């Protein structure tokens, strides 16, 4: 606040016939100056945020186009997954730095001039203007691209249950009697079919020409779960079914049942291992993406604050 130097208090004579009244000459009347105004120029902050958000959106769209032109659905064509990932990280970081720098510069250059304000205070206010412009732009961009950001962050959580879901799908497939026409073959159905293949070396004709009971075989395999071996009764019963339809002896048929069940368990274990590996890779990719997104946002905040101080100095020249 600025103050005016004035005269001391005196007595002023009133009109004729009236008592004299004291007259107070203002000794320290405050004159409204810059301190009565807000230290934040919200117009400049919003202008800088709008510019940063618009440039960020444009660069992200350009990055999507460049990325789609670099990849290919064909094997051994286009860039590798690691190269694509590194390129995406670099582009996001470049986008954040460029957009934040422009937004911070606009916020500093467009703010009002602060007269009678110390240099350190001006520097702090310019820095705050740049940071506020970055914060508003980041919130606006997150609101517009919320689904994309949520997909990146949620990939790890979703992938965490991929292994369990895949294992559950395998178990559910074991309970399927026989896949309907047009359905995707499952490991259980394939191995159930393999049980009833005719052995060319068999000398005995099949005892029956009925269709193989694939549904029953699937239920028996499913009931055994992930046990390493079939129960003896199930092995003997399935051996009888196989012997009747392939011409094998009972011993050979039971051996085929045991070998087929072992191969089935190996296939299920391999599938579960691949699902776990895919889930772990997705989890790591999600973690890396989140960390690099944090680093790029942090760099954007610093760049916006720095460029705001530069724009403020240009404004005060």
C-alpha positions as CSV (number, residue, x, y, z in Angstrom):
1,X,0.0,0.0,0.0
2,X,1.2,3.5,-0.8
3,X,0.7,6.3,1.7
4,X,0.4,10.1,1.3
5,X,2.1,12.6,3.6
6,X,-0.5,15.1,4.8
7,X,-0.9,17.9,7.3
8,X,-1.5,17.4,10.9
9,X,-4.9,17.5,12.6
10,X,-6.4,21.0,13.0
11,X,-9.6,22.8,14.0
12,X,-11.8,24.1,11.3
13,X,-14.2,26.9,12.1
14,X,-17.8,26.3,11.2
15,X,-20.2,28.7,9.7
16,X,-21.4,31.6,11.7
17,X,-23.6,30.6,14.6
18,X,-22.3,27.0,14.7
19,X,-19.8,25.4,17.0
20,X,-16.4,24.7,15.5
21,X,-15.8,21.0,14.6
22,X,-12.5,19.2,14.4
23,X,-11.1,18.5,11.0
24,X,-9.0,15.4,10.5
25,X,-6.5,15.7,7.7
26,X,-5.6,12.2,6.6
27,X,-2.3,11.4,8.1
28,X,-1.8,8.0,6.6
29,X,-4.5,7.3,3.9
30,X,-3.8,4.1,2.0
31,X,-3.8,4.4,-1.7
32,X,-4.9,1.3,-3.5
33,X,-2.1,0.0,-5.6
34,X,-1.1,-3.3,-7.2
35,X,-1.6,-5.1,-3.9
36,X,-5.4,-4.8,-4.2
37,X,-5.4,-7.0,-7.3
38,X,-5.1,-10.7,-7.5
39,X,-1.6,-12.0,-8.0
40,X,-2.9,-14.6,-10.5
41,X,-3.8,-13.5,-14.0
42,X,-6.4,-16.3,-14.7
43,X,-6.9,-15.0,-18.2
44,X,-3.3,-15.6,-19.1
45,X,-3.3,-19.0,-17.3
46,X,-6.4,-20.2,-19.2
47,X,-5.0,-18.9,-22.5
48,X,-1.7,-20.8,-21.9
49,X,-3.6,-24.0,-20.9
50,X,-5.8,-23.8,-24.0
51,X,-2.7,-23.5,-26.2
52,X,-0.9,-26.3,-24.5
53,X,-3.9,-28.6,-24.7
54,X,-4.5,-27.9,-28.4
55,X,-0.8,-28.4,-29.3
56,X,-0.7,-31.6,-27.3
57,X,-3.8,-33.0,-29.0
58,X,-2.4,-32.1,-32.5
59,X,1.0,-33.8,-31.7
60,X,-0.7,-36.9,-30.3
61,X,-2.8,-37.3,-33.4
62,X,0.4,-36.9,-35.5
63,X,2.1,-39.5,-33.4
64,X,-0.7,-42.0,-33.9
65,X,-0.5,-41.5,-37.6
66,X,3.3,-42.0,-37.6
67,X,3.0,-45.0,-35.4
68,X,0.3,-46.7,-37.6
69,X,2.5,-46.1,-40.7
70,X,5.5,-47.7,-39.0
71,X,3.8,-51.0,-37.9
72,X,2.6,-53.8,-40.0
73,X,0.3,-56.8,-39.4
74,X,2.6,-59.0,-41.4
75,X,5.4,-60.9,-39.7
76,X,8.9,-59.5,-40.1
77,X,7.5,-56.3,-41.6
78,X,7.5,-52.8,-40.0
79,X,9.3,-51.9,-36.8
80,X,9.8,-54.2,-33.9
81,X,7.7,-54.0,-30.7
82,X,10.7,-52.7,-28.7
83,X,11.4,-50.0,-31.3
84,X,7.8,-49.0,-31.4
85,X,7.7,-48.7,-27.6
86,X,10.8,-46.6,-27.4
87,X,9.5,-44.4,-30.2
88,X,6.2,-43.9,-28.4
89,X,7.9,-43.0,-25.2
90,X,10.1,-40.4,-26.9
91,X,7.2,-38.9,-28.8
92,X,5.0,-38.6,-25.7
93,X,7.9,-36.9,-23.9
94,X,8.5,-34.5,-26.8
95,X,4.8,-33.7,-27.0
96,X,4.7,-32.9,-23.3
97,X,7.7,-30.7,-23.4
98,X,6.7,-28.8,-26.5
99,X,3.1,-28.2,-25.4
100,X,4.0,-27.3,-21.9
101,X,6.7,-24.9,-23.1
102,X,4.3,-23.1,-25.3
103,X,1.6,-23.0,-22.6
104,X,4.0,-21.6,-20.0
105,X,5.4,-19.0,-22.3
106,X,1.9,-17.7,-23.2
107,X,0.9,-17.6,-19.5
108,X,3.9,-15.6,-18.7
109,X,3.8,-13.3,-21.7
110,X,0.1,-12.5,-21.5
111,X,-0.1,-11.8,-17.7
112,X,-0.6,-8.2,-16.5
113,X,2.3,-6.0,-15.6
114,X,3.1,-5.9,-11.9
115,X,4.3,-2.4,-11.0
116,X,6.0,-1.8,-7.6
117,X,6.6,-5.5,-7.1
118,X,9.9,-7.0,-6.1
119,X,11.9,-8.9,-8.6
120,X,11.9,-12.1,-6.6
121,X,8.1,-11.9,-6.2
122,X,7.7,-11.4,-10.0
123,X,9.9,-14.5,-10.7
124,X,7.8,-16.6,-8.3
125,X,4.5,-15.4,-9.8
126,X,5.7,-16.2,-13.3
127,X,6.7,-19.6,-12.2
128,X,3.4,-20.2,-10.6
129,X,1.6,-19.0,-13.8
130,X,3.5,-21.5,-15.8
131,X,2.8,-24.3,-13.4
132,X,-1.0,-23.4,-13.2
133,X,-1.2,-23.4,-17.0
134,X,0.5,-26.8,-17.2
135,X,-1.9,-28.2,-14.5
136,X,-5.1,-26.9,-16.2
137,X,-3.9,-28.2,-19.6
138,X,-3.0,-31.6,-18.1
139,X,-6.4,-31.9,-16.4
140,X,-8.2,-30.9,-19.6
141,X,-6.2,-33.4,-21.7
142,X,-6.8,-36.2,-19.1
143,X,-10.5,-35.4,-19.3
144,X,-10.5,-35.7,-23.1
145,X,-8.3,-38.7,-23.2
146,X,-9.5,-40.4,-20.0
147,X,-10.4,-43.7,-21.7
148,X,-6.9,-44.0,-23.3
149,X,-5.1,-43.1,-20.1
150,X,-7.3,-45.4,-18.1
151,X,-6.6,-48.2,-20.6
152,X,-2.8,-47.7,-20.1
153,X,-3.0,-47.7,-16.4
154,X,-5.5,-50.6,-16.2
155,X,-3.6,-52.9,-18.5
156,X,-1.5,-54.2,-15.7
157,X,-4.4,-54.9,-13.4
158,X,-6.4,-56.6,-16.2
159,X,-3.4,-58.6,-17.3
160,X,-2.8,-59.8,-13.7
161,X,-5.9,-62.1,-14.0
162,X,-5.1,-63.2,-17.5
163,X,-3.3,-66.4,-16.3
164,X,-6.1,-67.4,-14.0
165,X,-8.7,-66.6,-16.7
166,X,-6.8,-68.7,-19.2
167,X,-6.5,-71.6,-16.8
168,X,-10.2,-71.3,-16.0
169,X,-11.0,-71.3,-19.7
170,X,-9.0,-74.5,-20.2
171,X,-10.8,-76.1,-17.4
172,X,-14.1,-75.0,-18.8
173,X,-13.2,-76.4,-22.2
174,X,-12.5,-79.7,-20.5
175,X,-16.1,-79.8,-19.4
176,X,-17.4,-79.2,-22.9
177,X,-18.8,-82.4,-24.3
178,X,-18.1,-81.7,-27.9
179,X,-17.6,-78.3,-29.6
180,X,-20.5,-77.3,-31.8
181,X,-20.0,-76.9,-35.5
182,X,-17.8,-73.9,-36.4
183,X,-16.4,-73.6,-32.8
184,X,-12.7,-73.2,-32.1
185,X,-11.1,-76.6,-31.3
186,X,-9.9,-77.0,-27.7
187,X,-7.0,-79.2,-26.5
188,X,-9.4,-81.6,-24.7
189,X,-11.5,-82.2,-27.9
190,X,-8.4,-82.8,-30.0
191,X,-7.0,-85.4,-27.5
192,X,-10.4,-87.0,-27.2
193,X,-10.5,-87.5,-30.9
194,X,-7.0,-88.9,-30.9
195,X,-8.1,-91.6,-28.5
196,X,-10.3,-93.3,-31.1
197,X,-8.0,-93.2,-34.1
198,X,-7.8,-96.5,-35.8
199,X,-4.4,-98.1,-35.5
200,X,-3.3,-99.4,-39.0
201,X,-1.3,-102.1,-37.4
202,X,-4.2,-103.5,-35.4
203,X,-5.3,-107.0,-36.7
204,X,-8.6,-107.1,-34.9
205,X,-11.6,-105.4,-36.4
206,X,-13.5,-102.9,-34.2
207,X,-16.2,-104.4,-32.1
208,X,-18.6,-101.6,-32.8
209,X,-19.1,-98.8,-35.4
210,X,-20.9,-96.4,-33.1
211,X,-19.7,-92.8,-32.9
212,X,-17.0,-92.3,-30.3
213,X,-18.4,-90.9,-27.0
214,X,-16.4,-87.7,-27.1
215,X,-18.7,-86.0,-24.6
216,X,-18.2,-88.7,-22.0
217,X,-14.4,-88.7,-22.5
218,X,-14.4,-84.9,-22.1
219,X,-16.3,-85.1,-18.8
220,X,-14.0,-87.8,-17.5
221,X,-10.9,-85.7,-18.3
222,X,-12.6,-82.7,-16.8
223,X,-13.4,-84.5,-13.6
224,X,-9.8,-85.5,-13.2
225,X,-8.9,-81.8,-13.1
226,X,-5.1,-81.2,-13.2
227,X,-4.2,-84.5,-11.6
228,X,-1.0,-85.9,-13.1
229,X,-2.7,-89.3,-13.8
230,X,-6.2,-90.6,-14.4
231,X,-7.9,-92.8,-11.7
232,X,-7.4,-96.5,-12.4
233,X,-11.2,-97.1,-12.9
234,X,-11.4,-94.3,-15.5
235,X,-8.3,-95.6,-17.3
236,X,-9.8,-99.1,-17.5
237,X,-13.2,-97.9,-18.6
238,X,-11.8,-95.6,-21.3
239,X,-9.5,-98.4,-22.4
240,X,-12.6,-100.6,-23.0
241,X,-14.2,-97.8,-25.1
242,X,-11.0,-97.4,-27.1
243,X,-10.5,-101.1,-27.6
244,X,-14.1,-101.5,-28.9
245,X,-13.6,-98.8,-31.6
246,X,-10.0,-99.2,-32.7
247,X,-9.3,-103.0,-32.5
248,X,-6.5,-102.5,-30.0
249,X,-6.0,-104.9,-27.1
250,X,-7.2,-103.8,-23.7
251,X,-3.6,-103.3,-22.5
252,X,-2.7,-101.2,-25.6
253,X,-5.9,-99.2,-25.3
254,X,-5.2,-98.4,-21.6
255,X,-1.7,-97.4,-22.6
256,X,-3.1,-95.1,-25.3
257,X,-5.5,-93.5,-22.7
258,X,-2.6,-92.9,-20.3
259,X,-0.3,-91.4,-23.0
260,X,-3.1,-89.2,-24.3
261,X,-4.0,-87.9,-20.9
262,X,-0.3,-87.1,-20.2
263,X,0.0,-85.2,-23.5
264,X,-3.2,-83.3,-22.6
265,X,-1.8,-82.2,-19.2
266,X,1.4,-81.2,-20.9
267,X,-0.5,-79.1,-23.4
268,X,-2.6,-77.5,-20.7
269,X,0.5,-76.7,-18.6
270,X,2.2,-75.1,-21.7
271,X,-0.9,-73.0,-22.4
272,X,-1.0,-71.8,-18.8
273,X,2.7,-71.0,-18.9
274,X,2.2,-68.9,-22.1
275,X,-0.7,-67.1,-20.5
276,X,1.4,-66.3,-17.5
277,X,4.2,-65.0,-19.6
278,X,1.9,-62.8,-21.6
279,X,0.3,-61.5,-18.4
280,X,3.8,-60.7,-17.0
281,X,4.9,-58.9,-20.2
282,X,1.7,-56.9,-20.2
283,X,2.2,-56.0,-16.5
284,X,5.8,-54.9,-17.1
285,X,4.7,-52.9,-20.2
286,X,2.0,-51.1,-18.2
287,X,4.4,-50.3,-15.4
288,X,7.0,-48.9,-17.8
289,X,4.4,-46.8,-19.6
290,X,3.1,-45.4,-16.3
291,X,6.6,-44.5,-15.1
292,X,7.5,-42.8,-18.4
293,X,4.2,-41.0,-18.4
294,X,5.0,-39.7,-14.9
295,X,8.5,-38.6,-16.1
296,X,7.1,-36.8,-19.1
297,X,4.5,-35.0,-17.0
298,X,7.1,-33.9,-14.5
299,X,9.3,-32.6,-17.3
300,X,6.4,-30.7,-18.7
301,X,5.7,-29.0,-15.4
302,X,9.3,-27.9,-15.2
303,X,9.4,-26.7,-18.8
304,X,6.1,-24.8,-18.4
305,X,7.4,-23.0,-15.3
306,X,10.7,-22.1,-16.9
307,X,9.2,-20.8,-20.1
308,X,6.7,-18.7,-18.1
309,X,9.5,-16.8,-16.4
310,X,11.0,-16.2,-19.9
311,X,7.7,-14.9,-21.2
312,X,7.3,-12.7,-18.1
313,X,10.7,-11.1,-18.7
314,X,9.8,-10.5,-22.3
315,X,6.5,-8.9,-21.1
316,X,8.3,-6.5,-18.7
317,X,10.8,-5.3,-21.2
